[in-house]
Amino acid sequence: MQETYLSVSSPANVTMLPDISGSVGGTATGETVWTVITDNPAGYSFDIKASASPALPGQSQGDSLADYTPADSGTPDYNWSISDSTAEFGFSSEGSHIVSKFKDNGADTCDTGSNDTADKCWYNFSTSDEEIARSTSANHPSGTATTVKLKAQLYNADGVPNDDAGMLIEDTYKAVITVTATAL
């Protein structure tokens, strides 16, 4: 029996900034980096999931941001885009081992090409594992970093406060995100 070394870093909690006004709208962003290290010659798989659906609920008032809605279900959007009077939360994955779903053609399409363009290929969280990175070889001892960029937006393009349908209740919103690294 051969032992395999596998580790995942434990980054600090992410505070997304700036705060979003529930009636005026805005965008908050944040990011975190996980580093996976393995001596497994077959490599590893790296998955992400949310503990709740929607992934970003309010902590005391019962409101939540909807999970990001890509234009083509199952494929990340090259550019972040939400509709007026909506509030959504999603992520993008970046790094040298990201899976093809989060790679792009350098122009306007994800899940095609070999580029890892910064701040592109936005997707929704799920309560099921979503593979975001994979390697077919060992990367010990240095490991490989995968960056997860987070975005929350309450849309308000015209500067006029949103109607009741497009407002969020003032609250602290918190997502619990779990990552899992598995030796292949």
BELDA-V719285 format. One record per run of one state. SS is the DSSP state (alpha for helix, beta for strand, coil for the rest). FROM is the first residue (numbers start at 0). TO is the last residue. Records with the same first field share a line. If there is no record, write none. Layout:
SS->FROM-TO  FROM-TO
//
This chain:
coil->0-4  8-15  17-19  21-23  38-42  50-54  58-62  67-70  72-73  75-75  77-85  94-96  98-98  102-102  104-108  110-113  115-120  123-128  135-142  154-162  166-171  174-175  183-183
beta->5-7  16-16  20-20  24-37  43-49  55-57  63-66  71-71  74-74  76-76  86-93  97-97  103-103  109-109  114-114  121-122  129-134  143-153  172-173  176-182
alpha->99-101  163-165
//
